[in-house]
Amino acid sequence: MDDPPRSREALIYAGSALLFTILQAALGAMAVIWPTSDAVLATHFGISLIAFSSTWLLSAWAKRRVLDNGKGSIRRTSYSRIPASIFGWTTAILVYCMGVVYLGAYIRHTQSAGGCIGWPLCNGELVPELTNATGPVFAHRLGAVIMLIAVVLLLVLVRNKTEGNKELLSIAKLSVALVVTQVLSGWLLTSTLHNEDVYVFTSLLHTIIISALFSSLCLLAVRAKQMSSRR
Ligand code: HEM
């Protein structure tokens, strides 16, 4: 028989995936029917990200469930001493990440990727003149560097505050690996800007990695919350 609270958890993930996919489709349809601003179009990406992450959370839940069933009970390994601050910081980073994502999607919809040529310098300068397309692209890069630092600090926090909780530590490590790859894929994107045939793939890579990164951070937030409330 199903364990009711855990089934409720799965229903929330499945319901959220359904809701945000419908929202995504509705926004897409509205954009085709009515003229839609670039700012509104850029929110499209954030909605798809939530739908994707909900599915990721559902699959992680199912995996945990299989492991639990294998043991015939709910696992209770090292759930003690998980401070609420892990959940708080991860949620703050997720909100911040949405800002960086929004800027990236804004660049895509306004076709302003050429605003910064070169990497790590932007148009040969550490801080360029922020005119036209350069402003959002430079802000996106700056946002990416801050995000990289934030996720590394989160790993340090998880390592120091969870007394070696293996599950949280491995999700935090995966998040660091993904944020590093995300920044590197941004560099790849920039260096293929003038080759349309390759750019379509580097752009896709950038999109795939952020989907995994956002989902990984969502999973960290959910697991940290569950473990801290079981103290
Ligand atoms: C944590 C770091 C980063 C995140 C979360 C992020 C996220 C995103 C997202 C979500 C998009 C929109 C994709 C789409 O609409 O299909 C995007 C676009 C873009 N990003 Fe990033 N990005 C990051 C780092 C970087 C870096 C370091 C660079 C440059 C060196 C960069 C350059 C770009 C460019 C040029 C675009 C526009 C792509 C296009 O027009 O197709 N990104 N980014």
Boltz pocket constraint, residues with backbone or C-beta under 6 A from the ligand:
constraints:
  - pocket:
      binder: B
      contacts: [[A, 45], [A, 97], [A, 100], [A, 101], [A, 102], [A, 103], [A, 104], [A, 105], [A, 106], [A, 107], [A, 108], [A, 109], [A, 111], [A, 112], [A, 113], [A, 118], [A, 119], [A, 140], [A, 141], [A, 143], [A, 144], [A, 145], [A, 147], [A, 148], [A, 179], [A, 182], [A, 183], [A, 184], [A, 185], [A, 186], [A, 187], [A, 189], [A, 190], [A, 203], [A, 206], [A, 207], [A, 210]]
      max_distance: 6.0
